[in-house]
């Protein structure tokens, strides 16, 4: 089991800020594939991975990052600021 957190427009498209997911995924990319297979709202949220950032256990990482031992994955759009 892994906690998955969604922020900003990702949360809006999926409709929930967080959920606990049972997964067999070895990497973040595999987790995304599992989520996309669930239903249309996940497909919409993960349609363009270049528009997303990911953190595993609060460390910013890439989609090929391993999930072994991870407790939390967060998806969010790139930060902008000024």
Buried (B, 14 or more C-beta within 10 A) or exposed (E): EBBBBBBEBBBEBBEEEBEEBEBEBEBBBBBBEBBBEEEEBBEBBBEEEEEBBBBBBEEEBEBEBEBEEBEBBBBBEEEEEE
